[in-house]
Amino acid sequence: MQTIGDREIDESKEPVRSDDNNTFEVVRIGLREAALTKRKKDRISAWNKNRTGLGESIENAFFPIDYVNERARFLKRKRISLEDYRYLPNALIQREENIDSFLNVDQSLSGLIRDLSGNNPVLQLYAANCCCNIALGNVKACTALGKAVIPYLLTELESLNYALLDVCIWTIGNLIAGSGRAFSILHAQHCLKHLILLLNNCDNAIYPSVIYAVLHYVYIGFHDIS
Protein backbone atom coordinates (compact mmCIF):
# COMPACT_ATOMS: atom_id res chain seq x y z
CA MET A 1 0.00 0.00 0.00
CA GLN A 2 1.20 3.53 -0.81
CA THR A 3 0.06 6.63 1.05
CA ILE A 4 -0.66 9.88 -0.75
CA GLY A 5 -1.57 12.65 1.68
CA ASP A 6 -3.58 10.73 4.24
CA ARG A 7 -5.20 8.31 1.79
CA GLU A 8 -3.97 4.88 0.64
CA ILE A 9 -3.71 3.40 -2.83
CA ASP A 10 -3.43 -0.31 -3.50
CA GLU A 11 -0.42 -0.55 -5.83
CA SER A 12 -1.20 -4.17 -6.73
CA LYS A 13 -4.44 -3.07 -8.36
CA GLU A 14 -3.25 0.21 -9.88
CA PRO A 15 0.45 -0.03 -10.71
CA VAL A 16 1.95 3.32 -11.64
CA ARG A 17 5.47 4.48 -12.49
CA SER A 18 7.58 6.37 -9.98
CA ASP A 19 7.68 9.40 -12.26
CA ASP A 20 3.88 9.38 -12.40
CA ASN A 21 3.73 9.24 -8.62
CA ASN A 22 6.05 12.24 -8.32
CA THR A 23 4.08 14.22 -10.88
CA PHE A 24 0.79 13.41 -9.17
CA GLU A 25 2.21 14.48 -5.79
CA VAL A 26 3.45 17.81 -7.18
CA VAL A 27 0.06 18.48 -8.78
CA ARG A 28 -1.77 17.47 -5.62
CA ILE A 29 0.30 19.81 -3.46
CA GLY A 30 -0.11 22.62 -5.97
CA LEU A 31 -3.86 22.20 -6.07
CA ARG A 32 -4.02 22.07 -2.27
CA GLU A 33 -2.04 25.31 -1.94
CA ALA A 34 -4.10 27.05 -4.61
CA ALA A 35 -7.35 25.92 -3.00
CA LEU A 36 -6.14 27.09 0.42
CA THR A 37 -5.25 30.54 -0.93
CA LYS A 38 -8.58 30.89 -2.72
CA ARG A 39 -10.58 29.73 0.31
CA LYS A 40 -8.78 32.27 2.49
CA LYS A 41 -9.62 35.02 0.01
CA ASP A 42 -13.23 33.84 -0.17
CA ARG A 43 -13.59 33.87 3.61
CA ILE A 44 -12.00 37.34 3.91
CA SER A 45 -14.29 38.66 1.18
CA ALA A 46 -17.38 37.13 2.80
CA TRP A 47 -16.38 38.45 6.22
CA ASN A 48 -15.74 41.99 4.92
CA LYS A 49 -19.22 42.13 3.39
CA ASN A 50 -20.62 41.86 6.91
CA ARG A 51 -18.24 44.29 8.59
CA THR A 52 -20.42 47.43 8.53
CA GLY A 53 -19.33 49.83 11.24
CA LEU A 54 -16.39 47.75 12.46
CA GLY A 55 -13.84 50.45 11.69
CA GLU A 56 -10.41 49.38 10.45
CA SER A 57 -10.15 46.92 7.59
CA ILE A 58 -8.96 43.37 8.17
CA GLU A 59 -5.84 43.99 6.11
CA ASN A 60 -4.66 46.65 8.61
CA ALA A 61 -5.39 44.62 11.74
CA PHE A 62 -2.68 42.42 13.24
CA PHE A 63 -3.58 39.71 15.75
CA PRO A 64 -0.58 38.28 17.63
CA ILE A 65 -0.51 34.84 19.18
CA ASP A 66 -0.95 36.34 22.66
CA TYR A 67 -4.24 37.87 21.52
CA VAL A 68 -5.49 34.49 20.33
CA ASN A 69 -4.36 32.72 23.50
CA GLU A 70 -6.12 35.20 25.75
CA ARG A 71 -9.36 35.15 23.75
CA ALA A 72 -9.35 31.35 23.69
CA ARG A 73 -9.07 31.30 27.48
CA PHE A 74 -11.87 33.88 27.76
CA LEU A 75 -13.99 31.79 25.40
CA LYS A 76 -13.78 28.59 27.42
CA ARG A 77 -14.73 30.55 30.56
CA LYS A 78 -17.66 32.31 28.84
CA ARG A 79 -15.94 35.64 29.43
CA ILE A 80 -15.19 36.64 25.85
CA SER A 81 -16.79 39.93 24.78
CA LEU A 82 -18.99 40.06 21.67
CA GLU A 83 -16.49 42.42 20.03
CA ASP A 84 -13.57 40.05 20.65
CA TYR A 85 -15.66 37.09 19.48
CA ARG A 86 -16.50 39.01 16.33
CA TYR A 87 -12.82 39.56 15.57
CA LEU A 88 -11.58 36.11 16.59
CA PRO A 89 -12.31 34.53 13.17
CA ASN A 90 -10.18 37.26 11.56
CA ALA A 91 -7.34 36.46 13.94
CA LEU A 92 -7.59 32.75 13.14
CA ILE A 93 -7.52 33.25 9.38
CA GLN A 94 -4.58 35.66 9.50
CA ARG A 95 -1.90 33.00 9.91
CA GLU A 96 -1.63 29.31 10.65
CA GLU A 97 0.28 29.91 13.90
CA ASN A 98 -2.82 31.59 15.34
CA ILE A 99 -4.90 28.51 14.58
CA ASP A 100 -2.33 26.26 16.26
CA SER A 101 -2.20 28.59 19.25
CA PHE A 102 -5.97 28.53 19.63
CA LEU A 103 -6.12 24.74 19.48
CA ASN A 104 -3.32 24.44 22.05
CA VAL A 105 -5.55 26.11 24.67
CA ASP A 106 -7.32 23.36 26.60
CA GLN A 107 -11.07 23.13 25.91
CA SER A 108 -11.01 25.91 23.30
CA LEU A 109 -12.95 23.73 20.87
CA SER A 110 -15.40 22.85 23.62
CA GLY A 111 -16.16 26.56 23.95
CA LEU A 112 -16.93 26.81 20.24
CA ILE A 113 -19.12 23.70 20.35
CA ARG A 114 -20.99 25.08 23.36
CA ASP A 115 -21.86 28.25 21.46
CA LEU A 116 -22.48 26.58 18.10
CA SER A 117 -24.97 24.19 19.68
CA GLY A 118 -26.57 26.84 21.89
CA ASN A 119 -29.63 29.02 21.39
CA ASN A 120 -28.00 32.42 20.89
CA PRO A 121 -27.88 33.06 17.10
CA VAL A 122 -25.13 35.68 17.43
CA LEU A 123 -22.84 33.34 19.38
CA GLN A 124 -23.71 30.49 17.02
CA LEU A 125 -22.60 32.54 14.02
CA TYR A 126 -19.38 33.71 15.65
CA ALA A 127 -18.52 30.15 16.69
CA ALA A 128 -19.29 28.84 13.20
CA ASN A 129 -17.04 31.50 11.65
CA CYS A 130 -14.23 30.43 13.96
CA CYS A 131 -14.71 26.80 12.95
CA CYS A 132 -14.78 27.72 9.28
CA ASN A 133 -11.43 29.51 9.52
CA ILE A 134 -9.80 26.86 11.69
CA ALA A 135 -10.71 24.41 8.92
CA LEU A 136 -8.39 26.42 6.65
CA GLY A 137 -5.44 25.33 8.76
CA ASN A 138 -3.17 22.34 8.31
CA VAL A 139 -4.21 18.69 8.31
CA LYS A 140 -3.72 18.37 12.08
CA ALA A 141 -5.97 21.36 12.75
CA CYS A 142 -8.66 20.14 10.35
CA THR A 143 -8.61 16.67 11.85
CA ALA A 144 -8.87 17.94 15.44
CA LEU A 145 -11.71 20.27 14.50
CA GLY A 146 -13.51 17.61 12.50
CA LYS A 147 -13.45 15.05 15.31
CA ALA A 148 -14.96 17.60 17.68
CA VAL A 149 -17.46 19.55 15.63
CA ILE A 150 -18.75 17.47 12.70
CA PRO A 151 -21.89 16.12 14.47
CA TYR A 152 -22.89 19.68 15.36
CA LEU A 153 -22.25 20.96 11.85
CA LEU A 154 -24.47 18.24 10.40
CA THR A 155 -27.22 19.15 12.85
CA GLU A 156 -27.08 22.76 11.70
CA LEU A 157 -27.64 21.68 8.07
CA GLU A 158 -31.34 21.69 8.99
CA SER A 159 -31.16 25.25 10.34
CA LEU A 160 -33.48 27.95 8.98
CA ASN A 161 -30.87 30.55 9.91
CA TYR A 162 -29.37 31.02 6.44
CA ALA A 163 -26.31 32.94 7.63
CA LEU A 164 -25.42 30.13 10.05
CA LEU A 165 -26.27 27.43 7.51
CA ASP A 166 -24.05 29.05 4.90
CA VAL A 167 -21.01 29.15 7.20
CA CYS A 168 -21.54 25.57 8.39
CA ILE A 169 -21.61 24.31 4.81
CA TRP A 170 -18.44 26.24 3.99
CA THR A 171 -16.83 24.70 7.05
CA ILE A 172 -17.75 21.22 5.85
CA GLY A 173 -16.21 21.98 2.45
CA ASN A 174 -13.02 23.22 4.11
CA LEU A 175 -12.82 20.11 6.31
CA ILE A 176 -13.27 17.80 3.33
CA ALA A 177 -10.47 19.54 1.45
CA GLY A 178 -8.18 19.75 4.46
CA SER A 179 -8.27 16.33 6.15
CA GLY A 180 -8.82 12.80 4.93
CA ARG A 181 -9.84 11.79 8.44
CA ALA A 182 -12.45 14.56 8.57
CA PHE A 183 -13.78 13.41 5.22
CA SER A 184 -14.05 9.83 6.50
CA ILE A 185 -16.08 11.00 9.51
CA LEU A 186 -18.38 13.05 7.28
CA HIS A 187 -18.78 10.18 4.83
CA ALA A 188 -19.59 7.73 7.64
CA GLN A 189 -22.35 10.10 8.79
CA HIS A 190 -23.87 10.33 5.29
CA CYS A 191 -22.94 13.95 4.76
CA LEU A 192 -23.34 13.74 0.99
CA LYS A 193 -27.01 12.86 1.40
CA HIS A 194 -27.56 16.03 3.43
CA LEU A 195 -25.73 18.12 0.86
CA ILE A 196 -27.72 16.67 -2.04
CA LEU A 197 -30.96 17.40 -0.20
CA LEU A 198 -29.83 20.99 0.25
CA LEU A 199 -28.84 21.18 -3.39
CA ASN A 200 -32.36 20.14 -4.37
CA ASN A 201 -34.14 22.39 -1.91
CA CYS A 202 -32.39 25.45 -0.52
CA ASP A 203 -32.43 29.20 -0.84
CA ASN A 204 -30.49 30.61 -3.79
CA ALA A 205 -28.16 32.41 -1.39
CA ILE A 206 -26.94 29.05 -0.08
CA TYR A 207 -26.21 27.43 -3.47
CA PRO A 208 -22.57 28.61 -3.76
CA SER A 209 -21.59 27.08 -0.43
CA VAL A 210 -23.45 23.84 -1.15
CA ILE A 211 -21.79 23.51 -4.56
CA TYR A 212 -18.41 24.27 -2.98
CA ALA A 213 -18.85 21.47 -0.44
CA VAL A 214 -20.25 18.98 -2.97
CA LEU A 215 -17.42 19.57 -5.45
CA HIS A 216 -14.81 18.94 -2.75
CA TYR A 217 -16.74 15.88 -1.57
CA VAL A 218 -16.86 14.34 -5.04
CA TYR A 219 -13.23 15.19 -5.79
CA ILE A 220 -11.84 13.81 -2.51
CA GLY A 221 -14.25 10.89 -2.12
CA PHE A 222 -14.72 9.80 -5.71
CA HIS A 223 -13.67 6.21 -4.99
CA ASP A 224 -15.72 6.07 -1.78
CA ILE A 225 -19.05 7.11 -3.27
CA SER A 226 -21.11 4.09 -4.24
C-alpha positions, 0 to 999 in steps of 0.5 A: 500500500502507498500513502498519498496525503492521508489516503492509501492506494493499492499498488497491486491493483493500480500499478503506476510508475515512480515518475507518475507518482512524483508528478501526481504528488506535485500536482496534488500539493499545488492544487491544495495550496491554490485551494487554500489561498482561494478559500482564504480570500473567499472567507476574507471577502465574505467576512468583509461584506458583513463588517459594517461599522467595524472600523479598520479593515482586516488587512490593517489589523494584526492579531498576535498569538498572545491575543489568540491565547487570551481570547481562547481562554476567555472563550472557554470561561464564557468571558469573551466579549462580543467584540472580541468574538466578532474579531476572533475569526479574523485572527484565526484566518490571518496565519496558521500559527494563530490557529495552532495557538488557539487549538493548544488552549485546553477546551477551546474547541469545547467553547466553540461547540458550546456556542455553536450548539446553543440558542444564541444566534449571534454566538452560534454565528461567531462560533461557526465563523471560527470553525470555518477559519480553523478548517483552513489550517493544516491537516492536524488542525482540520482533523482535530476540529472535524473530530470535535465539531462534525456532528454539530455541523451536520445538525445545523444543516437543517437550520433555517438561519441562512447565515449560520447554515451558509457558514456551516456548509463552507466549514464542511467543504473546508474540512473535506479539502483539508483532512482525509480523516475529517472526510471519513467522519463526514462520509460515515455520517452520510454527509453527501445525502444532506448536501444533495438534499440541500442542493435540491431544496435550498435558498439561492443564497446558499447554493454557492456554499453547497456547490463548494462542499459537494465539489470537494466531496466528489473530488476527494471521495470519488472512490468512496461514493457508491 
